[in-house]
Amino acid sequence: MSRIATSFSPGHKALIPYVTAGYPSIEATLEVVPRLANLGCDIVELGIPFSDPLTDGATIQRASFQALHNGATPEICLEVAGQIREKTTVPLVFMSYYNPVFSYGLERFVTSCAAAGIDGLIIPDLPPEEGAELETLAATEDIDLVYLLAPTSTPQRVKVVARHSRGFIYLVSVAGVTGARNELPKSLETFVRRVRAAAKQPLCVGFGISTPEHAREVAQYADGVIVGSRLVQLMECENWKKDVGQFVGDLRKALG
């Protein structure tokens, strides 16, 4: 069983924050991830910045642009992950688009991820029909390749992802891009239950979860929540350590 899989247990709802590696600085990334683990986060998602982040909204696009300006290349992100691994045992998941991974070299990238202590990969623009090579390489290093599903996913696509996703399945709450939102779709629970009927993996919901109330609502029917844009916004503030601590603490309490 992978380290990601052990993060899920009956009655416990997983809290998965997203951090753009290198934003607002590489030093901040090195500091915030162990802090998130100490605050009760179960898995931390580290975004490798990319110049064309198709599924990301304005907040994470801006963060990615700044991180690239700060020199957060895939090589640097791997070094950062390795340094973080020395400080904490929390499962680490890289979120990257396929282009940087392919350019780095699939086998080399997976081997480097394993050496850095990465436990999982999320590649939003890699469909399972085209992921066989990366799946095989990742499985060899005991790295989970996590696939995504959207509310628009067909029953056939749900079955395909249920066969291939490891660790958990990432459920996108809306058919759109990331970003903090005022409310969650009313159809979200129905979507989660539809996937639940076809999949055995834990189901984690992301995109738009930006308040403890959102987290509490999602926890009623999902196994975990993924929070990204709101956390990235807080890290823009001068007092980000205090603000992040308060926000994550409130999320953890909301999840019970």
Contacts in CASP RR format, 6 or more apart in sequence:
PFRMAT RR
TARGET T0000
AUTHOR 0000-0000-0000
METHOD contacts of the structure
MODEL  1
MSRIATSFSPGHKALIPYVTAGYPSIEATLEVVPRLANLGCDIVELGIPF
SDPLTDGATIQRASFQALHNGATPEICLEVAGQIREKTTVPLVFMSYYNP
VFSYGLERFVTSCAAAGIDGLIIPDLPPEEGAELETLAATEDIDLVYLLA
PTSTPQRVKVVARHSRGFIYLVSVAGVTGARNELPKSLETFVRRVRAAAK
QPLCVGFGISTPEHAREVAQYADGVIVGSRLVQLMECENWKKDVGQFVGD
LRKALG
2 91 0 8 1.000
2 119 0 8 1.000
2 120 0 8 1.000
2 142 0 8 1.000
2 143 0 8 1.000
2 144 0 8 1.000
2 166 0 8 1.000
2 167 0 8 1.000
3 89 0 8 1.000
3 91 0 8 1.000
3 119 0 8 1.000
4 43 0 8 1.000
4 91 0 8 1.000
4 93 0 8 1.000
4 119 0 8 1.000
4 120 0 8 1.000
4 144 0 8 1.000
4 166 0 8 1.000
4 167 0 8 1.000
4 168 0 8 1.000
5 144 0 8 1.000
5 167 0 8 1.000
5 202 0 8 1.000
7 14 0 8 1.000
7 42 0 8 1.000
7 43 0 8 1.000
7 91 0 8 1.000
8 14 0 8 1.000
8 42 0 8 1.000
8 168 0 8 1.000
8 202 0 8 1.000
8 223 0 8 1.000
8 224 0 8 1.000
12 42 0 8 1.000
13 219 0 8 1.000
13 222 0 8 1.000
13 223 0 8 1.000
13 224 0 8 1.000
13 225 0 8 1.000
13 255 0 8 1.000
13 256 0 8 1.000
14 42 0 8 1.000
14 43 0 8 1.000
14 168 0 8 1.000
14 202 0 8 1.000
14 204 0 8 1.000
14 223 0 8 1.000
14 224 0 8 1.000
14 225 0 8 1.000
15 40 0 8 1.000
15 41 0 8 1.000
15 42 0 8 1.000
15 215 0 8 1.000
15 224 0 8 1.000
15 225 0 8 1.000
15 227 0 8 1.000
15 248 0 8 1.000
15 251 0 8 1.000
15 252 0 8 1.000
15 255 0 8 1.000
16 41 0 8 1.000
16 42 0 8 1.000
16 43 0 8 1.000
16 44 0 8 1.000
16 45 0 8 1.000
16 93 0 8 1.000
16 204 0 8 1.000
16 224 0 8 1.000
16 225 0 8 1.000
16 226 0 8 1.000
16 227 0 8 1.000
17 36 0 8 1.000
17 41 0 8 1.000
17 44 0 8 1.000
17 45 0 8 1.000
17 226 0 8 1.000
17 227 0 8 1.000
17 228 0 8 1.000
17 231 0 8 1.000
17 248 0 8 1.000
18 45 0 8 1.000
18 46 0 8 1.000
18 47 0 8 1.000
18 60 0 8 1.000
18 95 0 8 1.000
18 226 0 8 1.000
18 227 0 8 1.000
18 228 0 8 1.000
18 229 0 8 1.000
18 231 0 8 1.000
18 232 0 8 1.000
19 29 0 8 1.000
19 32 0 8 1.000
19 33 0 8 1.000
19 36 0 8 1.000
19 44 0 8 1.000
19 45 0 8 1.000
19 46 0 8 1.000
19 47 0 8 1.000
19 228 0 8 1.000
19 231 0 8 1.000
19 232 0 8 1.000
19 235 0 8 1.000
20 29 0 8 1.000
20 47 0 8 1.000
20 49 0 8 1.000
20 60 0 8 1.000
20 63 0 8 1.000
20 64 0 8 1.000
20 67 0 8 1.000
20 72 0 8 1.000
20 232 0 8 1.000
21 29 0 8 1.000
21 46 0 8 1.000
21 47 0 8 1.000
21 48 0 8 1.000
21 49 0 8 1.000
21 67 0 8 1.000
21 72 0 8 1.000
21 76 0 8 1.000
21 77 0 8 1.000
21 80 0 8 1.000
21 81 0 8 1.000
22 28 0 8 1.000
22 29 0 8 1.000
22 49 0 8 1.000
22 66 0 8 1.000
22 67 0 8 1.000
22 70 0 8 1.000
22 71 0 8 1.000
22 72 0 8 1.000
22 76 0 8 1.000
22 77 0 8 1.000
22 80 0 8 1.000
23 29 0 8 1.000
23 49 0 8 1.000
23 63 0 8 1.000
23 64 0 8 1.000
23 66 0 8 1.000
23 67 0 8 1.000
23 70 0 8 1.000
23 72 0 8 1.000
23 232 0 8 1.000
23 235 0 8 1.000
24 63 0 8 1.000
24 66 0 8 1.000
24 235 0 8 1.000
24 236 0 8 1.000
24 240 0 8 1.000
25 70 0 8 1.000
26 70 0 8 1.000
26 71 0 8 1.000
26 72 0 8 1.000
26 76 0 8 1.000
26 80 0 8 1.000
28 235 0 8 1.000
28 240 0 8 1.000
29 46 0 8 1.000
29 80 0 8 1.000
29 84 0 8 1.000
30 80 0 8 1.000
30 83 0 8 1.000
30 84 0 8 1.000
30 87 0 8 1.000
31 241 0 8 1.000
32 235 0 8 1.000
32 240 0 8 1.000
32 241 0 8 1.000
32 244 0 8 1.000
33 44 0 8 1.000
33 46 0 8 1.000
33 84 0 8 1.000
33 87 0 8 1.000
33 88 0 8 1.000
33 90 0 8 1.000
33 92 0 8 1.000
34 84 0 8 1.000
34 87 0 8 1.000
34 88 0 8 1.000
34 90 0 8 1.000
35 241 0 8 1.000
35 244 0 8 1.000
35 245 0 8 1.000
36 44 0 8 1.000
36 90 0 8 1.000
36 244 0 8 1.000
36 248 0 8 1.000
37 44 0 8 1.000
37 88 0 8 1.000
37 89 0 8 1.000
37 90 0 8 1.000
38 88 0 8 1.000
39 245 0 8 1.000
39 248 0 8 1.000
39 249 0 8 1.000
39 252 0 8 1.000
40 248 0 8 1.000
40 249 0 8 1.000
40 252 0 8 1.000
41 90 0 8 1.000
41 248 0 8 1.000
41 252 0 8 1.000
42 90 0 8 1.000
42 91 0 8 1.000
43 90 0 8 1.000
43 91 0 8 1.000
43 92 0 8 1.000
43 93 0 8 1.000
43 119 0 8 1.000
44 90 0 8 1.000
44 91 0 8 1.000
44 92 0 8 1.000
44 93 0 8 1.000
45 93 0 8 1.000
45 94 0 8 1.000
45 95 0 8 1.000
45 122 0 8 1.000
45 226 0 8 1.000
45 228 0 8 1.000
46 77 0 8 1.000
46 80 0 8 1.000
46 81 0 8 1.000
46 84 0 8 1.000
46 92 0 8 1.000
46 93 0 8 1.000
46 94 0 8 1.000
46 95 0 8 1.000
47 77 0 8 1.000
47 94 0 8 1.000
47 95 0 8 1.000
47 96 0 8 1.000
48 72 0 8 1.000
48 74 0 8 1.000
48 77 0 8 1.000
48 94 0 8 1.000
48 95 0 8 1.000
48 96 0 8 1.000
48 97 0 8 1.000
48 100 0 8 1.000
49 63 0 8 1.000
49 64 0 8 1.000
49 65 0 8 1.000
49 67 0 8 1.000
49 68 0 8 1.000
49 72 0 8 1.000
49 77 0 8 1.000
50 64 0 8 1.000
50 96 0 8 1.000
50 97 0 8 1.000
50 99 0 8 1.000
50 100 0 8 1.000
51 64 0 8 1.000
51 65 0 8 1.000
51 68 0 8 1.000
52 97 0 8 1.000
52 99 0 8 1.000
53 60 0 8 1.000
53 61 0 8 1.000
53 64 0 8 1.000
53 97 0 8 1.000
54 97 0 8 1.000
54 124 0 8 1.000
54 125 0 8 1.000
54 177 0 8 1.000
55 124 0 8 1.000
55 125 0 8 1.000
55 172 0 8 1.000
55 176 0 8 1.000
55 177 0 8 1.000
55 178 0 8 1.000
56 64 0 8 1.000
56 177 0 8 1.000
56 178 0 8 1.000
57 177 0 8 1.000
57 178 0 8 1.000
57 179 0 8 1.000
57 229 0 8 1.000
58 179 0 8 1.000
59 178 0 8 1.000
59 179 0 8 1.000
59 180 0 8 1.000
59 229 0 8 1.000
59 232 0 8 1.000
59 233 0 8 1.000
60 178 0 8 1.000
60 179 0 8 1.000
60 228 0 8 1.000
60 229 0 8 1.000
60 232 0 8 1.000
63 232 0 8 1.000
72 80 0 8 1.000
74 96 0 8 1.000
74 100 0 8 1.000
74 101 0 8 1.000
74 104 0 8 1.000
74 109 0 8 1.000
77 94 0 8 1.000
78 112 0 8 1.000
78 113 0 8 1.000
78 115 0 8 1.000
78 116 0 8 1.000
79 116 0 8 1.000
81 92 0 8 1.000
81 94 0 8 1.000
81 113 0 8 1.000
81 116 0 8 1.000
81 117 0 8 1.000
81 118 0 8 1.000
82 115 0 8 1.000
82 116 0 8 1.000
82 117 0 8 1.000
84 92 0 8 1.000
85 92 0 8 1.000
85 116 0 8 1.000
85 117 0 8 1.000
91 119 0 8 1.000
91 120 0 8 1.000
92 117 0 8 1.000
92 118 0 8 1.000
92 119 0 8 1.000
92 120 0 8 1.000
93 118 0 8 1.000
93 119 0 8 1.000
93 120 0 8 1.000
93 121 0 8 1.000
93 122 0 8 1.000
93 144 0 8 1.000
93 146 0 8 1.000
94 113 0 8 1.000
94 118 0 8 1.000
94 120 0 8 1.000
94 121 0 8 1.000
94 122 0 8 1.000
95 121 0 8 1.000
95 122 0 8 1.000
95 123 0 8 1.000
95 124 0 8 1.000
96 121 0 8 1.000
96 122 0 8 1.000
96 123 0 8 1.000
97 123 0 8 1.000
97 124 0 8 1.000
97 125 0 8 1.000
98 123 0 8 1.000
98 125 0 8 1.000
98 126 0 8 1.000
101 109 0 8 1.000
101 121 0 8 1.000
101 123 0 8 1.000
101 134 0 8 1.000
104 112 0 8 1.000
106 133 0 8 1.000
106 134 0 8 1.000
106 137 0 8 1.000
107 137 0 8 1.000
110 134 0 8 1.000
110 137 0 8 1.000
110 138 0 8 1.000
110 140 0 8 1.000
110 141 0 8 1.000
110 143 0 8 1.000
111 141 0 8 1.000
113 120 0 8 1.000
113 121 0 8 1.000
113 141 0 8 1.000
113 143 0 8 1.000
114 141 0 8 1.000
114 142 0 8 1.000
114 143 0 8 1.000
118 143 0 8 1.000
119 143 0 8 1.000
119 144 0 8 1.000
120 138 0 8 1.000
120 143 0 8 1.000
120 144 0 8 1.000
120 145 0 8 1.000
120 146 0 8 1.000
120 167 0 8 1.000
121 134 0 8 1.000
121 138 0 8 1.000
121 143 0 8 1.000
121 144 0 8 1.000
121 145 0 8 1.000
121 146 0 8 1.000
122 146 0 8 1.000
122 148 0 8 1.000
122 170 0 8 1.000
123 134 0 8 1.000
123 145 0 8 1.000
124 148 0 8 1.000
126 134 0 8 1.000
126 147 0 8 1.000
127 147 0 8 1.000
128 147 0 8 1.000
128 160 0 8 1.000
128 161 0 8 1.000
128 163 0 8 1.000
128 164 0 8 1.000
128 165 0 8 1.000
129 160 0 8 1.000
131 145 0 8 1.000
131 164 0 8 1.000
134 145 0 8 1.000
135 145 0 8 1.000
135 164 0 8 1.000
138 144 0 8 1.000
138 145 0 8 1.000
138 166 0 8 1.000
139 145 0 8 1.000
139 166 0 8 1.000
144 166 0 8 1.000
144 167 0 8 1.000
144 168 0 8 1.000
145 164 0 8 1.000
145 165 0 8 1.000
145 166 0 8 1.000
146 165 0 8 1.000
146 166 0 8 1.000
146 167 0 8 1.000
146 168 0 8 1.000
146 169 0 8 1.000
146 170 0 8 1.000
147 161 0 8 1.000
147 164 0 8 1.000
147 165 0 8 1.000
147 169 0 8 1.000
147 170 0 8 1.000
148 161 0 8 1.000
148 169 0 8 1.000
148 170 0 8 1.000
148 171 0 8 1.000
148 172 0 8 1.000
149 157 0 8 1.000
149 158 0 8 1.000
149 161 0 8 1.000
149 169 0 8 1.000
149 170 0 8 1.000
149 171 0 8 1.000
149 172 0 8 1.000
149 195 0 8 1.000
150 171 0 8 1.000
150 172 0 8 1.000
150 174 0 8 1.000
150 175 0 8 1.000
150 176 0 8 1.000
151 172 0 8 1.000
151 173 0 8 1.000
151 174 0 8 1.000
151 175 0 8 1.000
151 185 0 8 1.000
151 187 0 8 1.000
151 188 0 8 1.000
151 191 0 8 1.000
152 175 0 8 1.000
153 161 0 8 1.000
155 198 0 8 1.000
158 194 0 8 1.000
158 195 0 8 1.000
158 198 0 8 1.000
158 199 0 8 1.000
159 198 0 8 1.000
161 169 0 8 1.000
161 199 0 8 1.000
162 169 0 8 1.000
162 195 0 8 1.000
162 198 0 8 1.000
162 199 0 8 1.000
162 200 0 8 1.000
162 201 0 8 1.000
165 199 0 8 1.000
165 201 0 8 1.000
166 201 0 8 1.000
167 201 0 8 1.000
167 202 0 8 1.000
168 201 0 8 1.000
168 202 0 8 1.000
168 203 0 8 1.000
168 204 0 8 1.000
168 223 0 8 1.000
168 224 0 8 1.000
169 195 0 8 1.000
169 199 0 8 1.000
169 201 0 8 1.000
169 202 0 8 1.000
169 203 0 8 1.000
169 204 0 8 1.000
170 204 0 8 1.000
170 206 0 8 1.000
170 226 0 8 1.000
171 191 0 8 1.000
171 192 0 8 1.000
171 195 0 8 1.000
171 203 0 8 1.000
171 204 0 8 1.000
171 205 0 8 1.000
171 206 0 8 1.000
171 222 0 8 1.000
172 206 0 8 1.000
172 207 0 8 1.000
173 184 0 8 1.000
173 185 0 8 1.000
173 188 0 8 1.000
173 191 0 8 1.000
173 205 0 8 1.000
173 206 0 8 1.000
173 207 0 8 1.000
173 208 0 8 1.000
173 209 0 8 1.000
173 218 0 8 1.000
174 181 0 8 1.000
174 185 0 8 1.000
174 207 0 8 1.000
174 208 0 8 1.000
176 207 0 8 1.000
177 207 0 8 1.000
178 207 0 8 1.000
178 208 0 8 1.000
178 228 0 8 1.000
178 229 0 8 1.000
179 207 0 8 1.000
179 208 0 8 1.000
179 210 0 8 1.000
179 228 0 8 1.000
179 229 0 8 1.000
179 230 0 8 1.000
180 208 0 8 1.000
180 210 0 8 1.000
180 229 0 8 1.000
180 230 0 8 1.000
180 233 0 8 1.000
181 208 0 8 1.000
181 210 0 8 1.000
184 208 0 8 1.000
184 209 0 8 1.000
184 214 0 8 1.000
184 217 0 8 1.000
184 218 0 8 1.000
185 191 0 8 1.000
188 205 0 8 1.000
188 218 0 8 1.000
189 220 0 8 1.000
189 221 0 8 1.000
192 203 0 8 1.000
192 205 0 8 1.000
192 221 0 8 1.000
192 222 0 8 1.000
193 221 0 8 1.000
195 203 0 8 1.000
196 203 0 8 1.000
196 221 0 8 1.000
202 223 0 8 1.000
202 224 0 8 1.000
203 222 0 8 1.000
203 223 0 8 1.000
203 224 0 8 1.000
204 222 0 8 1.000
204 223 0 8 1.000
204 224 0 8 1.000
204 225 0 8 1.000
204 226 0 8 1.000
205 218 0 8 1.000
205 222 0 8 1.000
205 224 0 8 1.000
205 225 0 8 1.000
205 226 0 8 1.000
206 225 0 8 1.000
206 226 0 8 1.000
206 227 0 8 1.000
206 228 0 8 1.000
207 226 0 8 1.000
208 214 0 8 1.000
208 229 0 8 1.000
209 215 0 8 1.000
209 218 0 8 1.000
209 225 0 8 1.000
209 226 0 8 1.000
209 227 0 8 1.000
209 228 0 8 1.000
209 230 0 8 1.000
210 227 0 8 1.000
210 229 0 8 1.000
210 230 0 8 1.000
211 230 0 8 1.000
212 250 0 8 1.000
212 251 0 8 1.000
212 253 0 8 1.000
212 254 0 8 1.000
213 254 0 8 1.000
214 225 0 8 1.000
215 225 0 8 1.000
215 227 0 8 1.000
215 251 0 8 1.000
215 254 0 8 1.000
215 255 0 8 1.000
216 254 0 8 1.000
216 255 0 8 1.000
218 224 0 8 1.000
218 225 0 8 1.000
219 225 0 8 1.000
219 254 0 8 1.000
219 255 0 8 1.000
219 256 0 8 1.000
224 255 0 8 1.000
225 251 0 8 1.000
225 255 0 8 1.000
227 251 0 8 1.000
230 247 0 8 1.000
231 244 0 8 1.000
231 247 0 8 1.000
231 248 0 8 1.000
234 240 0 8 1.000
234 243 0 8 1.000
234 244 0 8 1.000
234 247 0 8 1.000
235 244 0 8 1.000
237 243 0 8 1.000
END
